[in-house]
């Protein structure tokens, strides 16, 4: 039976933490670092009334991670569903929301794939040349627009970060099991007013066999490159230009619809390309409290599939955004406001076989927004943001978020927030067509979500951390697995009910003197009610967490990174061959172990040995798809 949090329970849960220093916030960085996703206005993480996790460049380097999933697995509120080895579809859900309810930014550009249901496949996000990851949980549509229901994941690359008068070049190369090869380079140069940086990385692997039958491995190749220019034209004008490209190819297995309903070895390949571009002009007049920024963002995702060498169709999604924002400061209050234009384009193509999938669709959104934050008193900080969207296809939408942060003393800060967010139906849900598999529903309504959150942040000399309690309700949730007998295929529809979620997120960081220990835990109760029937949401574990230990052994040469990430039991749907009905199956809990041992040979050379899934745990995130096997990787890094 579902347990509903009321205001008294929320308050009690938080206040009980005030006398328990074990519940504290993992920041892994200076406590006054500014958040880059929570607001357009400058505010420190301690004063932001929200739950944030940050991984810094030192955290990322210590882990030796090849892919972003290695880094975010185990973060509070994060549920991962990976269909096997590297390159396989990797979905992320935050606080029980859907996989396309998380907005992902790369150097400030929204990178959700319009052509693939507005999700981001994390399989194609490598960690090479990434210097910062920030996860902001909770509804953020007032700041970022449609889609930010579960939160925002912001990724900053080395091309998006500069240091004054600094030039730097480094290289890395690695080889490992499963025929894995990896290489990367980055170079940056910064003078007084011009900064230029570039990076590139390549990874290939034979992969594993994700099917439970057969012995064909599913390989993967990824080439990622980026370029950035930062030019201070004068004391008042700055220009920023950014370009990022990704090209990948991954093998994937088909499904045996006739006999088993499970994945089976097939010669299927996806060729993909991604392009992100940003141009930004910043104007900050001298001797005034006013400044403004005009920016243009472009994102393109292209995917083409072949099955046994035969064209199986593909999609292209494009996102064009223009934004003008003005900023103003009055005493100890900051204000921001502006306008935004967004155009989304969808192109589906493929062979005409029992229907024609070829189509082009688009929509437009005009938005106005405003936000402010400031000090109500010396210890009380308030934030407020609102956004009004006028979409060409749907009713006008209002998103908002407000919060308070109360610094009780030098050690504890109490915060609370309330937000409302919106997610417009995707083009795939409305118009997608896959013969004998899926037919879109053009009559869908947008999803809306509301969330309360209360939490406490703590900062002691060697211990920092946070705990937050939340409850969220999603209305008009879109179910993409509604069977339509007349079409003989599945479709999408708004459910007649709501999806209710509540949970607790905890983070703790302890600098023990013998190394750094980071622990995280999440509890989630996520249920969906449709036509009076309540079921548990799929692919979301009720309990999950992680513990990470890093140490340099008191030397300047050796360093050790170890991580245990636990995913509790969860449910998924199995579709047996027709005419058998679908089944909800329980997937077992599992723990993945990661170890990375590094040795600093001298000031320029470093060698590392990393082992993923060290215990070779057999697990599944998705019914029938075997999880990644144990993988070892030896890497060499050179800096100059």
C-alpha positions in Angstrom: 0.0 0.0 0.0 1.2 3.5 -0.9 2.4 5.8 1.9 1.6 9.4 1.2 3.8 12.1 2.7 2.0 15.1 4.2 3.6 18.4 5.2 4.0 17.2 8.8 5.9 14.1 7.7 8.1 16.1 5.3 9.0 18.5 8.1 9.7 15.8 10.6 11.9 13.9 8.2 14.0 17.0 7.6 14.1 18.3 11.2 15.2 14.9 12.4 18.3 15.3 10.3 19.4 18.5 12.0 21.0 16.7 14.8 22.5 13.9 12.7 25.7 14.9 10.9 25.8 11.6 9.0 23.1 12.9 6.7 25.0 15.5 4.7 25.6 16.7 1.2 28.1 15.4 -1.4 29.6 18.4 -3.2 33.2 17.2 -3.7 34.2 20.8 -4.2 34.3 24.2 -2.6 31.0 24.8 -0.8 30.4 28.2 -2.5 30.7 27.0 -6.1 27.9 28.4 -8.3 25.3 26.1 -9.9 25.2 26.3 -13.7 21.7 24.7 -14.1 19.6 25.8 -11.2 19.0 29.4 -12.2 20.1 32.0 -14.8 21.3 34.1 -11.9 24.5 33.5 -9.8 23.7 31.5 -6.7 25.9 29.2 -4.6 24.9 25.5 -4.2 24.3 26.0 -0.5 21.7 28.7 -1.1 20.0 27.0 -4.0 16.7 25.5 -2.7 17.1 22.2 -4.5 18.9 18.9 -4.6 22.1 19.0 -6.7 25.0 16.5 -7.3 28.3 17.6 -8.8 31.2 15.6 -10.2 34.3 17.7 -10.8 37.2 17.1 -13.1 39.2 15.4 -10.4 36.3 13.0 -9.6 36.1 12.1 -13.3 39.8 11.6 -13.8 40.0 9.5 -10.6 37.3 7.1 -11.9 39.0 6.5 -15.3 35.5 6.1 -16.7 35.1 5.6 -20.5 31.4 6.4 -20.6 29.1 8.8 -18.8 27.0 6.0 -17.4 29.9 4.8 -15.4 29.9 8.1 -13.6 26.2 8.8 -12.9 25.3 5.2 -11.9 24.6 5.3 -8.2 23.9 9.1 -8.0 20.8 9.8 -5.9 17.5 9.5 -7.8 19.2 8.0 -10.9 17.8 4.8 -12.4 19.7 3.4 -15.4 18.4 0.9 -18.0 21.1 -0.3 -20.3 20.5 -2.9 -23.0 23.8 -4.7 -22.7 27.3 -3.7 -23.7 28.7 -0.2 -24.7 26.7 1.3 -27.5 23.4 -0.4 -26.4 20.5 1.8 -25.7 21.0 3.4 -22.3 18.1 5.2 -20.6 18.2 7.3 -17.5 15.3 8.2 -15.3 15.5 10.7 -12.4 13.2 10.4 -9.4 10.9 7.9 -11.1 10.2 10.1 -14.1 10.3 8.9 -17.7 13.5 8.7 -19.7 12.5 11.7 -21.9 11.6 13.8 -18.8 15.3 14.6 -18.1 16.8 17.5 -20.1 20.5 17.0 -20.9 22.8 19.9 -21.7 26.2 19.7 -23.3 28.1 23.0 -22.9 24.7 24.7 -22.4 23.1 23.2 -25.5 20.0 21.0 -25.1 20.9 17.6 -26.5 17.8 15.5 -26.3 17.1 13.7 -29.6 14.0 15.1 -31.2 13.9 12.1 -33.7 14.1 9.5 -31.0 11.3 10.5 -28.6 13.2 13.5 -27.1 15.4 11.2 -25.0 19.1 11.1 -24.8 20.8 7.7 -25.3 23.7 7.9 -22.8 25.5 5.2 -24.6 26.9 7.8 -27.0 28.2 10.2 -24.3 31.8 9.4 -23.5 33.5 10.8 -20.5 36.8 11.8 -22.3 37.4 15.5 -22.1 34.5 16.1 -19.7 35.4 18.3 -16.7 32.1 18.8 -14.8 28.8 17.0 -14.4 25.9 18.6 -12.6 22.6 16.9 -11.9 19.8 19.0 -10.6 16.8 17.0 -9.5 13.1 18.1 -9.7 10.9 20.1 -12.1 12.9 22.7 -14.0 10.6 23.8 -16.9 10.4 27.3 -15.6 14.2 27.6 -16.3 14.6 25.2 -19.3 11.2 24.7 -20.9 9.4 21.6 -21.9 10.9 18.3 -20.9 12.6 19.2 -17.6 10.2 17.3 -15.4 12.6 15.0 -13.7 15.5 17.4 -13.7 18.5 18.6 -15.7 21.8 16.9 -16.4 24.5 19.4 -17.4 27.8 18.3 -18.9 30.7 20.7 -19.4 33.6 19.7 -21.7 37.1 21.0 -21.8 36.1 23.2 -24.8 33.5 24.9 -22.6 35.9 25.9 -19.8 38.8 28.3 -19.9 41.5 29.6 -17.5 43.2 32.9 -18.0 46.6 32.9 -19.8 46.8 29.1 -19.9 47.9 26.8 -22.6 47.6 23.0 -22.3 47.8 19.8 -24.3 47.2 16.3 -23.2 46.8 12.9 -24.8 45.6 9.5 -23.6 45.6 6.0 -25.2 44.1 2.8 -23.8 43.6 -0.9 -24.7 41.6 -3.6 -23.0 39.5 -6.7 -23.1 36.7 -7.2 -25.6 39.0 -5.7 -28.2 38.6 -2.2 -26.6 40.7 0.7 -27.9 40.5 4.3 -26.8 42.3 7.5 -27.5 41.8 11.2 -26.8 43.5 14.5 -27.0 42.6 18.1 -26.0 44.4 21.4 -26.5 43.6 24.8 -25.3 45.3 28.2 -25.4 44.1 31.4 -23.6 45.6 34.8 -24.0 44.3 38.0 -22.4 41.2 38.2 -24.6 41.1 35.1 -26.9 40.7 31.5 -25.9 40.7 28.6 -28.3 40.2 24.9 -27.4 39.7 21.7 -29.2 39.3 18.1 -28.3 38.7 14.7 -29.9 38.2 11.2 -28.6 37.7 7.8 -30.2 36.6 4.5 -28.8 35.9 1.1 -30.4 35.0 -2.2 -28.8 33.9 -5.7 -29.9 31.5 -5.5 -27.0 29.5 -8.4 -25.5 26.7 -10.6 -26.7 23.6 -8.9 -25.2 21.3 -11.7 -26.3 20.9 -14.7 -24.0 21.2 -17.0 -27.0 23.9 -17.2 -29.6 27.5 -15.9 -29.4 27.6 -12.8 -31.6 29.2 -9.8 -29.9 27.7 -6.4 -30.4 30.4 -3.9 -31.3 30.6 -0.2 -31.1 32.6 2.7 -32.5 32.4 6.4 -31.4 34.3 9.5 -32.7 33.6 12.7 -30.8 35.2 16.1 -31.5 34.7 19.6 -30.2 35.9 23.2 -30.8 35.3 26.4 -28.9 36.2 30.1 -29.3 36.0 32.7 -26.5 36.7 36.2 -27.7 36.5 39.3 -25.4 36.0 42.0 -28.0 36.2 44.7 -25.3 35.5 45.2 -21.6 31.8 45.2 -22.5 31.4 42.7 -25.3 32.2 38.9 -25.4 31.6 36.4 -28.2 31.5 32.6 -27.6 31.2 30.0 -30.3 31.0 26.3 -29.7 30.8 23.2 -32.0 30.6 19.5 -31.1 30.2 16.5 -33.4 29.7 12.8 -32.7 29.7 9.9 -35.2 29.0 6.4 -34.0 28.1 2.9 -35.2 26.7 0.2 -33.0 25.6 -3.3 -33.6 22.3 -4.3 -32.0 20.2 -7.5 -31.7 16.7 -7.9 -33.0 13.7 -9.6 -31.2 12.5 -13.1 -31.9 8.8 -12.2 -32.1 7.8 -15.6 -33.5 9.2 -18.1 -30.9 10.7 -16.6 -27.7 9.9 -12.9 -27.6 13.5 -12.3 -26.5 16.5 -10.7 -28.1 18.3 -12.9 -30.7 21.5 -12.6 -32.6 21.0 -10.5 -35.8 23.1 -8.4 -38.1 21.6 -5.1 -37.2 23.5 -1.8 -37.3 22.8 1.8 -36.4 24.8 4.6 -38.0 24.4 7.9 -36.0 25.6 11.5 -36.2 25.1 14.3 -33.7 25.9 18.0 -34.2 25.6 20.7 -31.5 26.5 24.4 -32.1 26.2 27.5 -30.0 26.8 31.2 -30.7 26.5 33.7 -27.8 27.0 37.4 -27.5 27.3 38.8 -24.0 27.0 42.6 -23.3 27.9 44.0 -19.9 28.1 47.9 -19.9 30.6 49.4 -17.6 29.4 51.0 -14.4 25.9 49.6 -14.6 24.0 46.8 -12.9 22.6 45.7 -16.3 23.9 43.0 -18.7 22.3 40.9 -21.5 23.0 37.9 -23.6 21.8 36.9 -27.0 22.4 33.3 -28.1 21.6 30.8 -30.9 21.6 27.1 -30.3 21.4 24.3 -32.9 21.1 20.5 -32.4 20.8 17.8 -35.0 20.5 14.0 -34.4 20.5 11.6 -37.3 20.1 7.8 -37.0 19.9 5.2 -39.9 19.4 1.5 -39.3 20.1 -1.5 -41.5 19.0 -5.1 -40.8 21.2 -7.8 -42.6 22.4 -5.0 -44.9 18.9 -3.9 -45.8 17.6 -0.4 -45.1 15.4 -0.4 -42.0 14.6 3.3 -41.8 15.8 6.2 -39.7 15.1 9.5 -38.2 16.5 13.1 -38.1 15.6 15.5 -35.3 16.6 19.2 -35.3 16.3 21.8 -32.6 16.8 25.5 -33.3 16.7 27.9 -30.4 17.1 31.7 -30.2 17.2 33.4 -26.7 17.6 36.9 -25.5 18.0 37.4 -21.7 18.5 40.6 -19.7 19.9 40.7 -16.2 19.7 43.4 -13.5 20.8 43.7 -9.9 19.2 46.0 -7.3 20.9 45.9 -4.0 21.0 42.2 -2.9 18.4 41.1 -5.5 19.1 39.7 -8.9 16.6 39.7 -11.7 16.5 38.0 -15.2 13.9 38.0 -18.0 13.7 37.5 -21.7 12.1 35.9 -24.7 12.8 32.6 -26.5 11.9 31.0 -29.9 12.2 27.3 -30.4 11.6 25.3 -33.6 11.6 21.5 -33.6 11.8 19.4 -36.7 11.2 15.7 -37.2 12.0 13.6 -40.2 11.2 9.8 -40.4 12.2 7.7 -43.4 12.2 4.1 -44.4 11.0 1.5 -46.9 7.3 1.4 -47.7 6.3 -1.9 -46.3 2.7 -2.4 -45.0 2.5 1.4 -44.6 4.6 4.5 -45.4 6.8 5.8 -42.5 8.2 8.7 -44.6 7.1 12.0 -43.2 8.2 15.5 -42.0 6.8 17.3 -39.0 7.6 20.5 -37.0 6.3 22.8 -34.3 7.2 26.2 -32.9 7.2 27.6 -29.4 7.4 31.3 -28.4 8.2 31.8 -24.7 8.6 34.6 -22.2 10.3 34.1 -18.8 11.4 35.8 -15.7 13.2 34.9 -12.4 14.7 36.5 -9.4 16.6 35.6 -6.3 17.8 37.5 -3.3 18.1 37.9 0.5 14.8 38.3 2.4 16.9 38.4 5.5 20.6 37.8 6.3 19.9 34.1 6.6 16.9 33.6 4.3 17.3 33.4 0.5 14.3 33.2 -1.9 14.2 32.1 -5.6 11.3 32.4 -7.9 11.0 31.7 -11.7 8.1 31.5 -14.2 7.8 30.7 -17.9 4.9 31.1 -20.4 5.0 28.9 -23.5 2.9 29.5 -26.6 3.1 26.3 -28.7 1.8 26.1 -32.3 0.2 22.6 -31.6 -0.9 22.7 -28.0 -2.6 25.0 -25.4 -0.5 27.7 -23.8 1.4 26.4 -20.8 2.7 28.1 -17.6 5.6 26.6 -15.6 6.9 28.0 -12.3 9.1 27.2 -9.4 9.7 28.9 -6.1 11.9 28.1 -3.1 13.4 29.2 0.2 16.8 28.5 1.7 17.3 29.2 5.4 20.8 29.1 6.8 20.2 28.0 10.4 23.9 28.3 11.4 27.4 27.7 10.1 26.7 24.0 9.6 23.1 23.6 8.4 20.9 25.1 5.7 17.2 24.1 5.4 15.5 24.4 2.0 12.1 23.8 0.5 10.7 24.3 -3.0 7.6 23.8 -5.1 7.6 23.5 -8.9 5.3 22.8 -11.9 6.7 21.5 -15.2 5.4 20.5 -18.6 6.3 18.0 -21.3 4.8 18.2 -24.8 4.2 14.9 -26.6 7.1 13.8 -28.8 6.9 13.5 -32.6 7.4 9.8 -32.2 4.4 9.5 -29.8 2.2 11.6 -32.1 3.3 10.5 -35.6 5.8 7.7 -35.4 5.1 4.7 -37.6 6.8 1.3 -37.5 5.1 -1.5 -39.5 3.3 -4.1 -37.3 4.9 -2.4 -34.2 3.8 1.2 -33.5 1.4 3.8 -34.8 1.4 7.3 -33.5 -1.5 9.2 -31.9 -1.8 12.9 -33.0 -4.4 13.6 -30.4 -2.1 13.4 -27.3 -2.1 16.1 -24.6 1.0 17.5 -22.8 2.1 15.9 -19.5 2.2 18.1 -16.4 4.0 17.5 -13.1 4.0 19.2 -9.7 6.6 18.5 -7.0 7.2 19.5 -3.4 10.6 19.1 -1.9 12.1 19.7 1.6 15.7 19.1 2.5 18.7 20.0 4.6 22.3 20.6 3.6 25.2 20.3 6.0 28.8 21.4 6.0 31.3 20.3 8.7 35.0 20.4 8.6 35.4 16.9 7.1 31.8 16.0 6.4 29.4 17.5 3.9 26.1 16.3 2.5 22.4 16.6 2.1 19.1 14.8 2.4 15.9 15.7 0.6 12.4 14.3 0.7 10.0 14.9 -2.2 6.5 14.0 -3.5 5.5 14.5 -7.1 2.3 13.9 -9.2 2.3 13.5 -13.0 -0.9 14.0 -14.8 -1.8 13.0 -18.4 1.2 10.6 -18.4 1.7 9.2 -21.9 1.7 5.4 -22.1 3.6 4.3 -25.3 2.5 0.6 -25.1 -1.3 0.8 -25.7 -2.3 -2.0 -28.0 -4.7 -1.0 -30.8 -6.5 -4.1 -32.1 -7.7 -2.4 -35.4 -4.1 -1.5 -36.2 -2.6 -4.7 -34.9 0.2 -2.6 -33.3 0.9 -0.5 -30.2 0.3 3.3 -29.9 0.5 6.0 -27.3 -2.2 7.5 -25.2 -2.7 9.7 -22.1 -3.6 7.5 -19.1 -6.8 8.0 -17.3 -5.2 8.7 -13.9 -1.9 9.9 -12.5 1.6 8.8 -11.8 2.5 9.5 -8.2 6.1 9.5 -6.9 7.7 10.0 -3.6 11.1 9.4 -2.2 14.2 10.3 -0.3 17.6 11.2 -1.7 20.7 11.1 0.5 24.3 12.0 -0.1 27.3 12.0 2.2 31.0 12.9 1.7 33.6 12.3 4.4 37.3 13.2 4.1 38.5 10.7 6.6 42.2 11.5 6.4 42.8 8.1 4.9 40.9 8.9 1.8 37.7 10.3 0.6 34.4 8.3 1.1 31.3 9.2 -0.8 28.0 7.5 -0.1 24.6 7.8 -1.7 21.2 6.3 -1.2 17.8 6.7 -2.8 14.3 5.4 -1.9 11.6 5.6 -4.5 7.9 4.7 -4.5 6.6 5.3 -8.0 3.1 4.0 -9.0 0.8 4.6 -12.0 -3.0 4.6 -11.8 -4.8 4.0 -15.1 -8.6 3.4 -15.3 -8.6 2.7 -11.5 -5.8 0.1 -11.7 -2.6 0.9 -9.8 0.7 -0.6 -10.9 4.4 -0.1 -10.0 6.3 1.9 -12.6 8.8 -0.1 -14.6 12.6 -0.1 -14.7 12.8 1.9 -11.5 14.4 0.3 -8.4 12.8 1.1 -5.0 16.2 1.0 -3.3 19.5 1.9 -4.8 22.8 3.5 -3.8 26.6 3.6 -4.1 29.7 4.0 -2.1 33.0 5.3 -3.5 36.4 5.4 -1.9 39.4 7.3 -3.3 42.9 7.6 -1.8 46.4 8.6 -2.8 47.9 6.4 -0.1 49.7 9.4 1.3 52.0 9.6 -1.7 52.2 11.6 -4.9 52.5 8.5 -7.1 49.7 6.0 -6.5 46.0 6.6 -6.4 43.0 4.2 -6.0 39.4 4.6 -6.9 36.8 2.0 -6.0 33.0 2.1 -6.4 30.2 -0.2 -5.4 26.9 0.6 -7.1 23.7 -1.2 -5.9 20.5 -1.4 -7.9 17.6 -3.0 -6.1 15.0 -5.4 -7.6 12.7 -3.8 -10.2 10.1 -4.7 -12.8 10.0 -4.8 -16.6 7.4 -5.9 -19.2 7.9 -9.0 -21.3 6.0 -9.3 -24.6 5.7 -13.0 -25.6 4.8 -14.0 -29.1 1.3 -13.2 -30.2 -1.4 -14.0 -29.0 0.0 -14.4 -25.5 -0.6 -11.3 -23.2 2.3 -9.2 -21.9 3.8 -10.1 -18.5 5.3 -8.0 -15.8 8.5 -9.7 -14.5 10.7 -8.9 -11.5 14.4 -8.4 -12.2 16.9 -9.3 -9.5 18.9 -6.8 -7.5 22.6 -6.5 -8.3 25.8 -4.7 -7.3 28.5 -3.6 -9.8 32.1 -3.1 -8.6 34.6 -0.7 -10.3 38.3 -0.4 -9.5 40.8 2.1 -11.0 44.5 2.1 -9.9 46.7 4.9 -11.2 50.5 5.5 -11.0 52.0 8.9 -11.7 55.3 8.2 -13.3 56.4 11.8 -13.4 54.9 15.3 -14.0 53.8 14.3 -17.5 53.2 10.6 -17.6 50.5 8.5 -15.8 49.4 4.9 -16.3 46.1 3.4 -15.0 44.4 0.0 -14.8 40.6 0.0 -14.6 38.3 -2.9 -14.2 34.5 -2.6 -14.7 32.1 -5.1 -13.2 35.0 -6.6 -11.3 33.0 -9.5 -9.9 31.6 -10.3 -13.4 28.1 -10.0 -12.0 25.3 -11.4 -14.3 22.5 -8.9 -14.4 19.7 -7.4 -16.5 18.2 -3.9 -16.6 15.8 -4.9 -19.4 14.2 -8.3 -19.8 16.4 -10.5 -22.0 19.3 -8.2 -22.4 22.5 -9.4 -20.6 24.4 -6.7 -18.7 27.9 -5.7 -19.5 30.5 -8.3 -18.7 33.7 -7.7 -16.8 36.1 -5.4 -18.7 39.7 -4.4 -18.0 41.4 -1.4 -19.6 45.0 -0.2 -19.4 45.6 3.4 -20.2 48.5 5.9 -20.5 48.1 9.6 -20.2 50.6 12.4 -21.2 50.2 16.1 -20.3 52.4 19.0 -21.4 
